[in-house]
Amino acid sequence: MADRYVELSLAERDVRCTAKLLDDRAPVTCAAVWDALPLAGDVYHAKYARNEIYALFPPFAAAEPPLENPTVTPIPGDLCYFSFAGTELGTRAYGYDREVRAGTTLVDLALFYERNNILLNGDVGWVPGIVWGQVVEGLETMAEACNDLWRSGAAGETLGFRRV
């Protein structure tokens, strides 16, 4: 299979980076994401995992991918896939501006942009993610924009994923 790439973008900040899909390590997850593209949604900056931005989506795979190529210590440039039940995200502590109910499943597509991340949540413990992509171009510029999200706020900003 030929290498496949996705572009991540922060629309309002007009910043982009390119990531290679890790088809050899996470084939089921890569296929699910690729088939669902393009995707875009409100961007959030992590509260617990440190240097992470992400967007939440309704489930888009016929079945949730297995935990392939898992990590609890993502490195800069890792793209991770998470699936959460509404009861896992439905507390006010997470700060979402929409209702997240029990029985709802959400897919979290995340970009880790700097070092020293750990996927340990005080409410539920370890939260392994599936590493499905790695940024190969534009990470430094994207990291600057991600830091700006942290300092200035993410309201009104969109994180997009599209095929390249």
N, C-alpha and C positions, 0 to 999 in steps of 0.2 A: 504494500500500500504506500502511495506517495505521502509525504509529509503534509499535514493539514495545519492551518493557522487561523487564529481568530484575532480580531482587533477589539480591544477594550477601549472605551472612551468615557470621559467625563464631559458631558455636552456643554454645560455652561462655562466651564474653564477651557474648553476647546483643546483638550489634551488627550493623546492616544498612545497606546503601546500595542505591540504585537506579541502574541504568545503561540508557541508550538504545542499542538495537542500531543499528549503522551499515549498514543494509541497502543504502543507495545506494553505499557504498564497498567493502563486503565481502559481497556477497549470497550467495555459495556458503558461506562460513564461517558467516554468521549463520543460514542455513537449517539447516546441519548441527548447530550448537549448539542452536538452538531446538527442533529435532526430538528431540534427546537429553535435554532437560530433563524432570524435575529431575535434577541431578547433585550429589553431595557426596563429599568425600574428605578424607583427612588433609591439613592445611595445612602448607606449608613456607615459610620465609622465605629469599629468595635470598641466596647467598653472593657472587655476582659482579656481578649486575645492580643492586645496591644496594637501592632502595626498592620491593621486589616481594614479594608473597605469591602462592602458587599451589598448585594441587592437580593430581595426576596421575591420568589415567583411561585405561582401555583404549580403543582406537579406537572411535568411534561413528558415523562417516560411512561411507557406502557406498564412497566414494573420498576420499582426503585432499584437502582444499581446495587450490586453487592459491595461490601467494603473492600475494594481493590486498591492497591497502592496507598494504604492508609498512613497517616501521620498525626502526631499530636505536637510536633515541633516544626511547623512550616518555615521554609527559608524564603528570603526575598525573591520575588518573582513567581512563587507558587500560586497556581489557581486551584482552589479547593471547592468541592461539592459537599454540601451537608443537606440532610433532610430532617425536618423537625415537625413533631406533632404540635398542634396549637397549645396544648397544655404545657409544653416546654418553653414556649415563648410568650404565653399569655399573661404575664405578670406586668404590673406597672413599672417594675424595676428596669425592664428592657427599653422603655421609652418610645415604643412605636406609636405613631400617630393614627393608627387604625386598629380596629378590634381584631384580635387574634383569638379565636375560640377553640375550645376543646373539640377534637374530631377533625380539625382542619390540618392538613399537611402543607408545609411550605418548603420550598427548595431554596437554599442559600448558596449563591455563587459568589465566591470571595476571591480577592486578590490580597496577597501578603506582600507588602512593599519594603519592608526593612527587617533587620535581624531581631532576635530575642523574643520570638513569639512562642506562646505555649497555650494549648487548647485545653485549659482547665477552667471549668465554670464552677463557681462557689455553690450554686444550687444543685447541680447534677453530677459534678465530677469531670472525668476525662470526656472529651468530645472529639473523637477521631474524625478527621476529614479525608476525603478521597482527593489525592493530588492528580488532576487530570490535564494540567497544562503548565508550561513554564514560559515566562516572559523572555523573549530573545532580543527585543528591540524597544527602546523608549522607557525603560524602567526608571532611570534617574529623573526624567521629567515628570513621569507619573507619580513618583514618590514625593516630589516637591508639591504637586497638586494635592496628594493625599494628606500631607502635613498641613496644608492650607485648610482642607476639610476639617481636620482635627481642631485647628486654632480658630477658624472663622465660622465653621458650621456647614452642615450639608444640606440645609433646607433649600429646596428648589433645584438641587443638582440631581442628575440622572447618570447611572452607570449602565453603559450599553455593551453588548457583546454581538459581534457580527462576523460572518465568514470573510476571510481574505482570499 
